[in-house]
Amino acid sequence: MDGPEEEEEAFSEVTNTATLHATNSSYVQRRKQPRTKRRKANSGKPIVAGRVTRATASLSELLDAFQYGVHIGAISDSGNGNDDSFESVIEILLPDFMQARHDSWGGLCDIGESGELVRPLSRFETTAILDYAKEKNKEMPSVEHIIMRKLELLRQRRKVNVRDPLETPSNNASLSPMEIPPASTAPLEVLDNLRAIQMTHYENSFASRLYGSKPLKTPGLIGIDWESHTPWMDLMDDIHEHYSISHPGRDQAKRQRTPITYMSLRPSHLLQVHDLLTRAFWEGIDVSDSLKYSPERCTVIAMYGYLVVGAAFLSSPQETYITYLVVRAGWDNSHIATKMLYNLISLNPHRDITLHVSANNPAMLLYNRFGFKAEEFIAGFYEDYLHSQSRASMNAFRLRLRR
């Protein structure tokens, strides 16, 4: 990579060349144009003090133009003998103007790494360098390319009135001490009471009474069960209590209760539902088609948080045949299957519901409580589905709930 000395040398070379080139070309073109006599614009009218015809003009830009313009004008008008020209007048005043600009730049200069004075570029110098690089229009070394990008950034900052770049304190600069806010003079009891205040949920807050509280709408929500308590929940409570007893010195987060929600089938449930049906019945079960046939009437999914703990399916609203009814292991004997079956029956009123169940399946008692009656006994109904070593009976009953 190029060192800082090569970068400074290239920067100074580009700056001098671009400034002279831009000034000479623009000034010579103006000199070639014929001059016209100016009329006196002020015909006896009083001059208002402090009035400026061009508010955007700055002293540095005018001085740059005068300095290089006088140098070129002295060469081109040497044979004319015209002592009343603008150049001859401004040449007398130019040293005072240059000294004034030098004094104003004195406060902007900084000391470089090698001890020399470094001042920021003026608008005229920045524009001249960028125009020269644009006219050059060829591949530039990496150092010049970096310089051009920095100059373009400087010009854009000036356009939006960001005058000075971000400054970093030098090594010799002393930092001001940080002001430490005074300690609170409130009594300790007040501070302890403030720290003891716990956050109130919006649904139970005073603001909800003023503005109203709208419960979150869950797509396909059928019901919420806060009362059921499953063996898996009991196991989790025991683990949490054992951890609290084993670590009395630690802050224990309060265990929040989570209800069992019943909802219709969603695409996000399919992965867990397929795994649950495979474990309970046999492999290859796919219920993705249930999303196409009124899932709000033909499917009930039991969820504990984001965990699928039960599922019940009807074939269609017209046929109303129960294809699957399953509860996850560890969540049985908690009335989850009862509530899923109740919701399926309630969502399809005035229609008979049929199903097949294995002859030794304990779910026969559940179906009998809902009023299902056996219509047919079918021998070997599950031979093509169940494994030969399965404990479930291969024979089945056909049940019907007449409405």
C-alpha positions in Angstrom: 0.0 0.0 0.0 1.1 3.6 -0.6 2.5 5.4 2.4 1.2 8.7 3.8 4.1 10.7 2.3 3.2 9.5 -1.2 -0.4 10.3 -0.6 0.4 13.9 0.5 2.8 14.4 -2.4 0.2 13.2 -4.9 -2.5 15.3 -3.2 -0.4 18.5 -3.5 0.5 17.8 -7.1 -3.2 17.3 -8.1 -4.3 20.4 -6.1 -1.8 22.7 -7.8 -2.3 21.4 -11.3 -6.1 21.3 -11.1 -6.4 24.8 -9.6 -4.1 26.4 -12.2 -5.8 24.5 -15.1 -9.3 25.4 -14.1 -8.5 29.0 -13.4 -6.5 29.6 -16.6 -9.1 27.9 -18.9 -12.0 29.8 -17.4 -10.3 33.1 -17.3 -8.8 33.0 -20.8 -12.3 32.2 -22.2 -13.7 35.3 -20.5 -10.8 37.4 -21.8 -11.4 36.4 -25.4 -15.0 37.7 -25.3 -15.4 41.4 -26.4 -15.9 43.9 -23.6 -19.0 46.1 -23.6 -19.2 49.5 -21.9 -21.1 49.4 -18.7 -23.8 51.9 -17.9 -24.0 53.5 -14.5 -26.7 51.6 -12.8 -27.1 54.2 -10.0 -28.5 57.4 -11.3 -28.6 59.7 -8.3 -30.2 57.1 -6.0 -28.8 56.7 -2.5 -26.8 53.5 -1.9 -28.2 51.2 0.8 -25.5 50.1 3.1 -24.9 46.4 3.5 -26.7 45.5 0.2 -25.1 42.5 -1.7 -26.1 41.7 -5.2 -24.9 38.0 -5.0 -25.5 36.5 -1.6 -23.9 33.2 -2.5 -20.5 34.7 -3.3 -17.8 34.3 -0.7 -14.6 36.2 -0.1 -12.4 33.2 -0.6 -13.8 32.5 -4.1 -13.4 36.1 -5.2 -9.8 36.2 -3.9 -8.9 33.0 -5.7 -10.3 34.4 -8.9 -8.5 37.8 -8.4 -5.2 36.2 -7.6 -4.9 34.0 -10.6 -6.8 36.4 -12.9 -4.4 39.3 -12.2 -1.4 37.0 -13.0 -2.9 36.0 -16.4 -4.2 39.5 -17.2 -0.8 41.0 -16.7 0.6 38.7 -19.4 -2.2 39.2 -21.9 -2.7 43.0 -21.5 1.0 43.9 -21.4 0.8 45.6 -24.8 -2.5 47.4 -24.4 -1.3 50.1 -22.0 -4.7 50.4 -20.4 -4.1 51.5 -16.8 -7.8 51.9 -15.9 -8.6 48.2 -16.3 -10.2 46.2 -13.5 -7.0 44.2 -13.0 -4.9 47.3 -12.4 -7.3 48.6 -9.8 -7.7 45.3 -7.9 -4.0 44.6 -8.0 -3.5 47.4 -5.5 -6.1 46.1 -3.1 -5.3 42.4 -3.5 -2.4 42.2 -1.0 -4.7 43.6 1.8 -7.4 41.1 0.8 -4.9 38.2 0.8 -3.6 39.2 4.2 -7.2 39.3 5.6 -7.9 35.8 4.2 -4.6 34.6 5.6 -5.5 35.8 9.0 -9.0 34.2 8.8 -7.4 30.9 7.7 -5.0 31.0 10.7 -7.8 29.8 13.0 -8.7 26.9 10.7 -5.2 25.5 10.3 -4.0 22.4 12.1 -0.6 20.9 12.7 0.2 17.8 10.7 2.1 14.7 11.9 5.4 16.2 10.6 4.8 19.6 12.2 3.7 21.6 9.2 0.6 23.7 9.0 -2.4 22.1 7.2 -5.5 24.1 6.2 -8.7 22.9 4.7 -9.4 23.4 1.0 -11.7 26.2 -0.1 -14.8 25.7 -2.2 -12.9 27.0 -5.3 -10.0 24.6 -4.8 -12.3 21.6 -4.2 -14.4 22.3 -7.3 -11.3 22.9 -9.4 -9.7 19.6 -8.4 -12.9 17.6 -9.1 -13.4 19.3 -12.5 -9.8 18.6 -13.5 -10.2 15.0 -12.5 -13.4 14.8 -14.5 -11.8 16.3 -17.6 -8.8 14.0 -17.2 -11.2 11.0 -17.6 -8.7 8.1 -17.2 -7.6 5.5 -14.8 -6.2 7.0 -11.6 -3.9 5.5 -9.0 -5.5 4.3 -5.8 -4.1 7.3 -3.9 -5.7 9.8 -6.3 -9.0 7.8 -6.3 -9.2 8.0 -2.5 -8.5 11.7 -2.6 -11.2 12.3 -5.2 -13.7 10.4 -3.1 -12.8 12.4 0.0 -13.1 15.7 -1.9 -16.5 14.7 -3.3 -17.7 13.9 0.2 -16.4 17.3 1.4 -18.3 19.1 -1.3 -21.5 17.2 -0.5 -21.2 18.0 3.2 -20.8 21.7 2.3 -24.0 21.5 0.1 -26.0 20.5 3.1 -24.3 23.0 5.4 -22.2 20.5 7.3 -19.3 22.9 7.4 -16.7 21.1 9.6 -15.9 17.4 9.4 -16.0 15.3 12.6 -13.0 16.2 14.7 -11.2 13.8 17.0 -9.3 15.1 20.0 -5.5 15.3 19.6 -3.1 13.6 21.9 -2.3 16.9 23.7 -5.9 17.9 24.1 -7.3 17.5 27.6 -10.8 16.0 28.1 -13.3 17.7 30.3 -14.4 15.6 33.3 -17.7 13.9 33.1 -20.4 15.4 35.3 -21.8 12.8 37.7 -25.5 13.4 38.5 -26.2 13.9 42.2 -27.6 11.0 44.1 -31.3 11.0 44.8 -32.4 12.6 48.1 -35.6 10.5 48.3 -35.9 8.3 51.4 -34.9 4.7 51.1 -38.4 3.5 51.8 -39.7 5.4 48.8 -37.0 4.0 46.5 -37.6 0.5 47.8 -41.4 0.8 47.2 -40.7 2.2 43.7 -38.4 -0.8 42.8 -41.0 -3.2 44.2 -43.7 -2.1 41.7 -44.3 -4.8 39.1 -45.5 -4.2 35.6 -49.2 -4.5 35.1 -50.4 -6.1 31.9 -52.4 -3.9 29.6 -55.5 -6.0 29.9 -55.6 -5.4 33.6 -54.4 -1.8 33.6 -56.3 1.4 34.2 -55.5 2.5 30.6 -57.4 -0.5 29.2 -60.5 0.7 31.1 -60.1 4.1 29.5 -59.2 3.1 25.9 -60.7 -0.4 25.9 -59.0 -3.8 25.7 -59.3 -5.9 22.6 -58.1 -9.5 23.0 -55.7 -10.8 20.4 -57.4 -12.6 17.6 -56.0 -16.0 16.9 -56.8 -17.4 13.5 -59.2 -20.3 13.7 -59.6 -20.2 17.5 -62.3 -22.5 18.8 -61.9 -22.4 22.6 -59.4 -21.9 25.5 -59.2 -24.3 28.4 -57.6 -23.0 31.6 -58.8 -25.8 33.9 -57.3 -29.0 32.5 -54.1 -30.2 34.1 -52.2 -33.0 32.4 -49.5 -35.4 33.7 -46.9 -33.6 31.6 -47.9 -30.3 33.3 -47.5 -31.9 36.7 -44.1 -33.2 35.8 -42.9 -29.7 34.7 -44.2 -28.2 37.9 -42.3 -30.7 40.0 -39.1 -30.0 38.1 -39.5 -26.3 38.6 -40.2 -26.7 42.3 -37.2 -29.0 42.7 -35.0 -26.5 41.1 -36.3 -23.7 43.3 -35.6 -25.8 46.4 -32.1 -26.8 45.2 -31.1 -23.1 44.5 -32.7 -21.0 47.2 -30.2 -18.1 46.7 -31.2 -17.5 43.1 -34.0 -15.3 41.8 -36.7 -17.7 40.6 -38.9 -16.5 37.8 -42.6 -17.1 38.5 -43.9 -20.0 36.4 -46.7 -18.7 34.1 -49.7 -20.8 33.4 -50.4 -21.6 29.8 -53.9 -22.8 28.7 -54.7 -25.5 26.2 -56.2 -23.8 23.1 -58.4 -25.5 20.5 -58.2 -24.3 17.0 -58.7 -25.4 13.4 -55.8 -26.8 11.4 -53.2 -24.3 10.1 -50.3 -25.0 7.7 -47.8 -24.5 10.6 -49.3 -27.4 12.4 -48.8 -30.0 9.7 -45.3 -31.1 10.7 -46.2 -31.9 14.3 -49.6 -33.4 13.3 -48.0 -35.8 10.9 -45.4 -36.9 13.5 -48.2 -37.4 16.1 -50.4 -39.5 13.8 -47.4 -41.6 12.8 -46.5 -42.4 16.4 -50.2 -43.2 17.3 -51.2 -45.1 14.2 -49.0 -46.0 11.2 -46.5 -44.4 8.8 -47.5 -42.6 5.7 -50.5 -40.6 7.0 -50.9 -37.2 5.3 -53.7 -34.8 6.2 -52.6 -31.9 4.1 -55.8 -32.2 2.0 -57.8 -31.2 5.1 -56.7 -27.6 4.5 -58.8 -27.6 1.3 -62.1 -29.0 2.7 -63.4 -26.5 5.3 -60.8 -26.9 8.0 -62.8 -24.6 10.3 -65.5 -27.3 10.4 -63.6 -30.5 9.9 -60.4 -30.2 12.1 -59.7 -29.5 15.7 -56.1 -29.1 16.9 -55.3 -29.0 20.6 -52.3 -26.7 21.4 -50.2 -26.1 24.5 -48.3 -23.0 23.6 -46.7 -24.0 20.3 -46.9 -27.8 21.0 -49.6 -29.9 19.3 -51.0 -32.2 22.0 -54.1 -33.5 20.1 -55.8 -33.7 16.8 -59.3 -34.7 15.4 -60.3 -34.9 11.7 -63.5 -35.3 9.7 -63.3 -36.4 6.1 -65.6 -33.6 4.8 -68.6 -31.5 5.9 -70.8 -33.7 3.6 -69.6 -37.2 4.6 -68.8 -36.3 8.3 -66.7 -39.4 8.9 -64.1 -39.2 11.7 -60.8 -40.3 10.2 -58.4 -39.7 13.2 -58.7 -38.8 16.8 -55.4 -38.8 18.8 -53.9 -37.3 21.9 -50.2 -37.1 22.6 -48.7 -39.5 25.2 -48.5 -37.8 28.6 -51.5 -35.7 27.9 -54.2 -38.4 28.2 -56.8 -38.7 30.9 -57.2 -34.9 30.8 -60.5 -34.6 28.8 -58.6 -33.3 25.7 -60.1 -36.0 23.5 -63.5 -35.3 24.9 -63.4 -31.6 24.1 -62.0 -32.2 20.6 -64.9 -34.6 19.9 -67.4 -32.3 21.4 -66.1 -29.4 19.1 -66.3 -31.6 16.0 -69.9 -32.5 16.8 -70.9 -28.9 17.6 -69.3 -27.6 14.3 -71.4 -30.0 12.2 -74.9 -30.0 13.6 -77.9 -31.9 12.1 -75.7 -34.5 10.4 -75.0 -38.1 11.3 -71.3 -38.8 12.2 -69.7 -42.2 11.6 -66.4 -43.8 12.4 -64.5 -47.1 12.8 -62.8 -48.0 16.0 -60.8 -51.1 17.0 -62.7 -53.6 19.1 -60.4 -53.4 22.1 -59.8 -49.6 22.0 -60.7 -47.8 25.3 -62.1 -44.9 23.1 -65.3 -47.0 22.8 -66.3 -45.8 26.2 -65.8 -42.1 25.1 -68.0 -42.7 22.0 -70.7 -44.3 24.0 -70.9 -41.3 26.3 -71.6 -39.1 23.3 -74.3 -41.4 22.0 -72.5 -43.4 19.3 -74.1 -46.8 18.6 -72.5 -49.9 17.0 -74.0 -50.7 13.6 -71.6 -53.3 12.2 -68.7 -55.5 13.3 -66.0 -55.9 10.6 -63.4 -58.7 11.0 -59.9 -57.9 9.9 -60.6 -54.3 9.2 -57.1 -53.1 10.3 -55.1 -56.0 8.9 -53.7 -53.8 6.1 -52.8 -51.0 8.5 -51.6 -52.4 11.8 -48.4 -54.4 12.4 -48.9 -58.1 13.1 -47.4 -57.6 16.5 -49.6 -54.7 17.4 -51.7 -55.0 20.6 -54.6 -53.3 19.0 -57.3 -55.6 17.6 -57.5 -56.1 13.8 -61.3 -56.1 14.1 -63.4 -53.0 14.2 -66.8 -51.6 15.0 -68.6 -49.2 12.8 -70.3 -46.5 15.0 -72.8 -43.9 14.2 -74.2 -40.8 16.0 -77.7 -40.3 14.7 -78.9 -36.7 14.7 
